[in-house]
Amino acid sequence: MSGRVLIAVTHLLGIGHLVRARHLALALAQAGYEVTLASGGMPDGKVESGYRLVQLPLVRVEGTDFHNLLDEAGVPATPERLSARLAELAALARELRPDIVITEHFPFGRRQLAGEFLALIEAARVERPEALVLSSIRDVLVTPQRPERLAEAERRIVALFDGVLVHGDRGFLPLEASWPVTPAIAERLTYTGYLAAPAAQAPALDDTGEILVSGGGSAAGLPLFRLALAGARLMPARRWRILAGQGVPEAEFAELARQAPGNSIVEHARPDFPALLAGCALSLSLAGYNTVLDLVQARRPALVAPFDAGNETEQAIRAVALERAGLARVVRPEAGPEALVAAIALALEAGRPAPFPVDLDGAAGAVAAVAQLQARRL
């Protein structure tokens, strides 16, 4: 199959949504589709390959305050900026006349940006009534606390969407673990497998392997980094490497570096993270989508401390699935550095986890799902 594809994504806190959308865009482009990815979050500095990237006037959030959208300077996004985003997305749909429209996370999330996603779908359907409209979601969602919002999401799925691509493995972590899947939603779901980057080549291992600490792309990892530095002081014979994402403010990064003991390295996240992970003695991380995929592929001893501030339940659910599969152990930062050191000792003693079957071929699965839904639509 082929055709024009328009993917719309806005990441607000970390970069996981954008990373996943980029993987999807590349997979479809390599399969012969003409792909445009419209991104409404902070630029990640990556160069696109094989597809077109359109940067919208960006919005972001601070902490877990998803109600107040900010611009790049941290100033509340104006109505004019939000209107410009909506107009640009609708204009892009009129320009491209896409055969396929994919909204990342919406309508299961991004409710505060619903107007622009709805405008995009409407403009695309005006230009091409037969356009296939799909939602692209991760393995775990954050369930709204108000029942009317669940009903609203279901109404939009039934009325506007031809299918939902779930970038996960039902056998490892079904969507029902985080979202009430009704029959109307279930009939639209297609599990593609996880959208994972290719596995890194593992270097030769030795007894001096380091403890690798990572916290995704946002500032959400700061409590974990501080805990890791406290743990490093209690384990002076072991080298520690703390990788801070680009979303960590420079002042906070500098303070981490200043507090680091002599057996610790504090640096910004590196593109060779998968290779570092493959060769580490132990990984200590949050439980975000992309980090977990790296852990599954690397199969190194691992501890995960899920980010659960505010109403964020996503990482906790994923962490439980990892522990249940024997791929990692869950630690709680509030337990303190002594508990962390004890958990590290147990994990190192247990050694490399046994393989667990997780479908990581989400690129091929997504392409196959899109082609099948497209053929059914035609």
N, C-alpha and C positions, 0 to 999 in steps of 0.2 A: 504494500500500500504506500501511498505518498499523499502529499498535500501540504497546505500551509497551516502551521500550528502557532497559536499565540498563547503563551503561558504568562500568567500574572502572579507575582509573589511580592509580599511585603514582610520582611523580618523586622521585628521591633526590639528585641533584647539581644539574643545571641545571633549567630549567622547560620544556624542549622537549617532553617527554612530555605535560605538562599542556596546553601550547599546542595540540598536535596533537589531544588528546582534546577540547578545547574547540571546535576547528574542526569536528570530527566531530559533536559534540553539537548544535552550532548548525545544521549542514547537515541533519541528520535532523529536528530540530525544525521547521525551515522547510519541510521536505517533508511535514509533518503528523504526525510521530511524537510521542508523549509521552515525553520524554527525561529521565532522571535520571542525573547524573554524580556518582559517588562518588569523591572525591579523598583520597588518603592521604598526600600530601606537604605541604610548606610552602605555606600560602595565598599566592597571587600578587597579592592585592589587587584583582583584576579583578571586575567585576560581571557576573554571567551574564545573558543575555537570551534568553528563549524556552525555557529549560530549567531544571530544578531542580539545584542543586549541594548535595551533602551532604559535609561535611568530616568525615573520620574522625580519630580520635586520630593525630596525624601522626608520621611517622618521616622521618629524613634521614640523610645520611652526611657525613663530612668527607674532603676530598681524594678519593682513589680507593679508599678502604677500604669496599667494599660489603658486607663481612662483618659489620661492627659497626654496627647500626642505633642511631640516637640520637633523643632527643626534641627539642623546640624549644629547650631549655636546653643542649643538647649532652651530656646525661647518657644513658648507655646505656638504650635502651628496655627496660622491664621486661617479664617474661612476662605480667603483668596487662594492660599496654597492648596487647601483641600479641594477647592473647586477646580484649580488648575490640574491637579492629579486626575480628577474625574474626566475632565475635558480631554486630556491627553490620551487616556486609555480609550475613550470612546472614539477619538479621532484615529487612533492606531487601528482599531477594529474596522473603521470605515476604509482606511487606507489599504489594509492587508486583505480584507474580506476572507478571514481564515476559515478553513474547513473544520478546524478543531480548536476549541477554546478550553484551556485548562486553568482553573483557579486553585492556587495552592492554599490549602487550609480552609478556605471559605466553601460552604456556609457553616462548617463545624466550628469555626473560629473567625477572628477578625471582624466581629460584628460591628465594631466602631468604624470600619471601612466598607460596610455593606453597600452604601450608595454607589461607590465607584465600581465594585464588582458587578452589581446589578446593571449599571449603565453599560459596562463592557459587554455583558451577555446580550442585553437588548440591542446594542448597536451591531453586534456580530450577527444576530438573528435577523435584523432588518436587512442587512446586506446579503446574508446567505441563510435563508430560513432553515435549510437542512443541516446547518452546522452542528457538529457533535460537541456537546458541552459536558466537560468532566470536572470532577473535583479530585484533587491530589492531596492525600493526607498521610501523616506518619503513622506508626504503629500504635501510638498512645495519644489520646486526646484529653483535654481538661473538660470535664463535664460541667456545664453551667449549673449553678446552684438553684436557679429559678426554673420551674417546669415549663413556663411559657416560652422560654428561650429554646429548650429542646424541641418543643412543638413547632416553633418558628423555623428552626433549622430543617426539620423534617418536611415542612410544607415547601420550603425552597428546593430541597432535593427532589421531591416528587414533581414539582411544577417545572423546574428549569434544567435539571441535570439528567443526562443519559446514563451516567455511570460514575462510580467512585473508585479511584485507584488507591488501594491501601498498600503503602510501601512497607510491608512487614511480612511475617510468616505466621499464619494462623496457628500452626502447631507449637510455636514458641511463645507467642503472645497475641491472643485474639483481641479484636477491637472491643469485644464485649467486656474485657477487663477494665475498660475506662469509659465506655459510652454505651448507653442502653440501645442496643441494635434491634429495632422493630422489624417486622416482616417487610415493610415498605422500604426500609433502608437496606436490609439484608439482600434483597433481590438485585440491588444495584452495585454491591460490593464485588471487587475483584482484587485478590491479594496478588501482588506482583513479586513478592520477595523484597528483601532490603536493598535499597539503592546504596551499594557499597563501592568504595574506590578499590582498585586492584590491590591485592595483598602485597606487602613489602617483603623484600628478601631479607630473611633474618640473618644477622651477622653471627659469627661464632660467639658462643656464650662462655663466660668464665665466672669464677667466684667473686669477682669484683664488680659485677653488674650493679648498676645504680637503681635507686628508687626514683621512678619518674612520676611527677605530679603534674596533672593537667586539669584545666577548668573551663574548657570551651573558649568561645570567642568573646564573652562578655565579662563584666565585673562580678558575676555570680560566684566565681571561684575564690574570691578574696578570703572568706572565712576558712576555706580549706587550705589555702596557701599559708595563712598564719598558723594554722594547726600543724601543717607539715614542717614549718621552720622550728616550731616547738618540739616536734618529734625528732627532728634532725639533731637537736642539741642533746637528746637522750640516746642517740645512736651515732656517736662520733666516728665509729669505724666504717660506717657505710656512707657512700656518696649519694647525695640527693640532687635532683635537677627539677626545678619548678619552672613550668612553662606557662606564662601569663598571656592571655589573649589580647588582641589589639583594643578591645573594649575596656581594658583596665586603665583608669586614668594614670597619666605619667607620674603624678605626685604619689599615688598609691604604689606604683611599680618601684619608684625610687626608694620608698620607705621599706618595701619588702627586701630590696637589694641591700639596704643599709643594715637591716636586722639579721641578714642571713649569716649563720655561723660558717666557719672555714670549710666545712665538708659539704656546703650547699652552693649550687649555682642557680641564680635567678635570671631568666632571660625571656624574651618574647617568644611566643609560639613559632615553631619552625616548620617549614614545608616538609622536612624529613621526619616529622613526628611518627608516622607508621614504622619507619626503620628503627627509630629510637625505642619505640614500644616493643618491637619484635626482639630487641636485644637487651631489654632491661631485666633486672632481677625481680622487680615487682612494680605494678602500676597502681597509683592512687589517684582517683579521678572522680568527677561528677558522673552522672549517668545519662548524659545527653545522647541523642540518636546516633550521631556520627562517632562519638567516642566509644559507644557500646559496640558498634560494628567493628571498629579497630580492635577492641578487646577480643571479640569472637574470633577474628582472623589471627591475631597474634598468639592467643592461648598462652599468655604469661600469667603467673600468679597475680591476682588483682583484688583490690579493695575499691568499693564505690561508696561515695558519700552523696546521696541524691540531694539535689537542690530542691527545697520544699518551702521556700518563703512564700508568704501570701497564700493564694489558693492553688499554687503550682503542685499538682500531684503527679504529673507526667513521669518525672525521673524516679520517684519512689516506686511506682508500679513497674517500671522497667528494671529497676534494681532488684526487686523481688523475683522477677522472672530470671534474671541472671543468676541469682543465688540458688533458685530452685533447680536450674540447669547445671549447677556446679561450676559455673564459669567465673564467679566472683563472690566475694563476701561483702556484706553491707556493714558499714561503720557509721557511727553518728558523731559528728564533730563536737557536739556538746559533751560527749563522754570524756574529752580531754586527751592530752598527748600521751599519758601513760597507757590509756586504753588503746590508743592508736598503735603504739609500739608493741603492745601485746598481740594485737590483731595481725600486725606485720609478721611477727615471729611465727604465729600459727600458719599464716598463708605461705610463708617461705618454707616452712617444714612440710606442708602438704604438697608443695611442688606444682608442677604444670597441670592445669585442669585437663580432664579427659575430653575428647572431642564430643561435641553435641551438635546434632544436625540442625542447622539454621540456614534457610534459603537466602543466600547473599547475591543471587543473580537477578536483582531487581531491575537492572537495565534491560536485559532480554525479556523479563516478565512484563515490564511496562510497555515495551514496544509491541509484544504479542497481544497484550490486552487492548491497546489502542487500535491496532489493526483489526482485531476481532469485533470491537464495538463499532468501528468505522464501517466494516463490511455489513454488519447487521443494520446499521443506519441507512446504508445505501440500498 
